[in-house]
Amino acid sequence: MEYIGTAVAATVGAGAAVVAVPAIIGAAGFTAAGITAGSYAASMMSAAAVASGGGVTAGSLVAGLQSVGAAGLSGAASAVVASVGGAAGAVVSSLVSNCTGAV
């Protein structure tokens, strides 16, 4: 029975991660319309531009996050995020079952 709870938690974690990551990136200010003025994303963009001498470098963290904010996660990125979310869900389930004796 313990494995069913872990499998359910892993599945929920995977699904939640795929939904939450783009939402969190959007809330940080990386949107389809561009980087939101005054947001955390704008601060990151400013720091990246200063560090690189005036522009945001292609392939940088800021560029990648803006890409996700504008277009969403690619298939490969969704797979990675789902894997991490699933693993996190399984770990949490395991920890909870070890503490309570049931999940």
C-alpha positions as CSV (number, residue, x, y, z in Angstrom):
1,M,0.0,0.0,0.0
2,E,2.9,2.3,0.7
3,Y,3.9,2.3,-3.0
4,I,0.5,3.4,-4.2
5,G,0.7,6.5,-2.0
6,T,4.2,7.3,-3.3
7,A,3.1,6.8,-6.9
8,V,0.1,9.1,-6.3
9,A,2.3,11.8,-4.6
10,A,4.9,11.5,-7.5
11,T,2.2,12.0,-10.1
12,V,0.6,14.9,-8.3
13,G,4.1,16.5,-7.8
14,A,4.9,16.1,-11.5
15,G,1.6,17.7,-12.6
16,A,1.8,20.5,-10.1
17,A,5.4,21.4,-11.1
18,V,4.5,21.6,-14.8
19,V,1.6,24.0,-14.0
20,A,3.3,25.9,-11.2
21,V,6.7,26.7,-12.9
22,P,5.3,28.8,-15.8
23,A,2.9,30.5,-13.3
24,I,5.7,31.4,-11.0
25,I,7.9,32.7,-13.8
26,G,5.0,34.8,-15.0
27,A,4.4,36.2,-11.5
28,A,8.1,37.2,-11.4
29,G,7.6,39.4,-14.4
30,F,8.5,37.2,-17.4
31,T,5.4,37.5,-19.6
32,A,4.3,37.0,-23.2
33,A,4.3,40.8,-23.5
34,G,7.9,41.1,-22.3
35,I,9.5,41.8,-19.0
36,T,7.1,43.7,-16.6
37,A,8.5,47.1,-15.5
38,G,9.3,47.2,-11.8
39,S,9.2,43.5,-11.4
40,Y,11.8,41.0,-10.1
41,A,12.4,40.1,-13.8
42,A,13.2,43.8,-14.5
43,S,15.8,43.8,-11.7
44,M,17.4,40.6,-13.1
45,M,17.4,42.0,-16.6
46,S,19.0,45.2,-15.4
47,A,21.7,43.4,-13.4
48,A,22.4,41.1,-16.4
49,A,22.7,44.0,-18.8
50,V,25.1,45.9,-16.5
51,A,27.2,42.7,-16.0
52,S,27.5,42.1,-19.8
53,G,28.2,45.7,-20.8
54,G,24.8,46.9,-21.9
55,G,22.7,44.0,-23.2
56,V,21.3,40.7,-22.1
57,T,23.4,37.8,-23.4
58,A,21.6,35.2,-25.6
59,G,21.4,32.0,-23.7
60,S,21.6,33.6,-20.3
61,L,19.3,32.8,-17.4
62,V,17.3,36.0,-18.0
63,A,16.9,35.1,-21.7
64,G,15.8,31.6,-20.9
65,L,13.3,32.7,-18.3
66,Q,11.9,35.3,-20.7
67,S,11.5,32.6,-23.3
68,V,9.5,30.4,-20.9
69,G,7.4,33.5,-19.9
70,A,6.7,34.3,-23.6
71,A,6.2,30.8,-25.0
72,G,5.8,28.4,-22.1
73,L,7.9,25.3,-21.4
74,S,9.2,23.3,-24.3
75,G,8.5,19.6,-24.4
76,A,12.0,18.8,-23.1
77,A,11.7,21.4,-20.4
78,S,8.3,20.1,-19.4
79,A,9.8,16.6,-19.0
80,V,12.6,17.8,-16.8
81,V,10.2,19.9,-14.6
82,A,7.8,17.0,-14.3
83,S,10.7,14.6,-13.4
84,V,11.9,17.0,-10.7
85,G,8.3,17.5,-9.4
86,G,7.6,13.8,-9.4
87,A,10.8,13.1,-7.5
88,A,10.0,15.8,-5.0
89,G,6.5,14.3,-4.5
90,A,7.9,10.8,-4.0
91,V,10.5,12.1,-1.4
92,V,7.8,14.0,0.5
93,S,5.5,11.0,0.5
94,S,8.4,8.8,1.8
95,L,9.2,11.2,4.5
96,V,5.6,11.5,5.6
97,S,5.1,7.8,5.6
98,N,8.2,7.3,7.7
99,C,6.9,9.9,10.2
100,T,3.3,8.7,10.4
101,G,3.6,5.1,9.5
102,A,1.0,5.4,6.7
103,V,0.4,7.2,3.4
